[in-house]
Amino acid sequence: MNKKFENLPLRKGVGIVVLNKENKVFVAKRIDNSKDFWQMPQGGVNDGEDLLAAAYRELEEETSIKKVELIKEIDGTLTYELPKHLLGVIWKGKFKGQKQKWFLMRYLGDDSEININTKKPEFLEWKWIDIKLLTEVVVDFKLNVYRELKDKILKLSINRF
């Protein structure tokens, strides 16, 4: 890592694993990446904002999803660092990566209520996928986060939810 970036802090963030009635996971393709990478809703936490409140806010801002119930707060936090070509570029160059708190939620609405064409759109398209495919669709620098999430969620035996 370039010395000018190594002392940058990690951005405080949240992520949301949204399951539908069939226990498929919501993923969306980012507008700013032309490759075929998908991610779950996630974003930054405002100063003084509660982590769960930030998760609900980010979910609605990115997907218009409001009808969810919290299944579980995922234990611990997960961290990733940006690759060299993104350091100093995204988040106005203020952070070297993210430290995220993740939440597992059940979507209670209909697919027709999901709208990624928001005020500040981040995604081109969305879909539901099997949780086992999470690590096959994510950008490489978030792979460890998605691998750990997949393992933690599968251990929860989501079929009981």
Buried (B, 14 or more C-beta within 10 A) or exposed (E): EEEEBEEBEBBBBBBBBBBBEEBBBBBBBBEEEEEEBBBBBBBBBEEEBEBEEBBBBBBBBBBBBEEBEEBBEBEEBBBBBBEEEBBBEEBEEEBBBBBBBBBBBBBEEEEEEBEBEEEEEBBBEBEBBEBEBBBEBBBEEBBBBBBBBBEBBEEEEBEEE
